[in-house]
Amino acid sequence: MSCEISEVLLGTCGWSYAEWEGILYPQRQVKLKQYSSIFPTVEVDSTFFALPKEGTVLGWARHTPPSFTFSVKLPQTITHKKALDSARGIESDLNQFLEAVKPLTEAEKLACILAQLPPFLRFTTDRLESLLALLPHQPSFAVEFRHGSWLRDETIELKPCTATYLAFVIPSKRQRICDRI
């Protein structure tokens, strides 16, 4: 398998950190607006914890330059609490999420949706296949595997022809902990 990289964008996970005030953000400055004047992209971690309000997402789109992009995390309800189990209603959860981030899609600023799988979720083709089958063709989608059982050829073979990326984050200490579960 060959991989061609045409562009690499550097950004951070989030933009609202108290430690950055006075250094990256002058006082009384809209943080996202200032952040997007320095970086071309950001990962939104808050979407993992709760669905964003429509006005919030509209603000993200409005307060950033036209070429700025967002990567948003799928809610933990889908990845952790329901562990990708389609029998537990993840299709409805996914549709609600896609509707919530629709302003970014419409503004052509949604670069990627990230599914960060929990470290306790072991390899299972059924659950990953059911999630991948529910995904729209756009935007791009990334899956971050955090359990060593996913490091196998079958995982790579599950990747659909659409723009889906796979990432493996499996530190050995964390792996030893997960093997005990």
Protein Blocks (a to p, Z undefined) as FASTA:
>chain_A
ZZddfbdcdddedjbdfklgoklmcghiafklmmmmmbgbdcdfklmmoccdfklmmmmm
mmpcfklccdddddfklmmmnnopaknopmmmmmmmmmmmmmmmmnopafbdcddddfkl
ccdfklmmmmmmmpcfbdcdddddfbfklmcfklmmmpcfbdcdddddddfklmmmmmmZ
Z
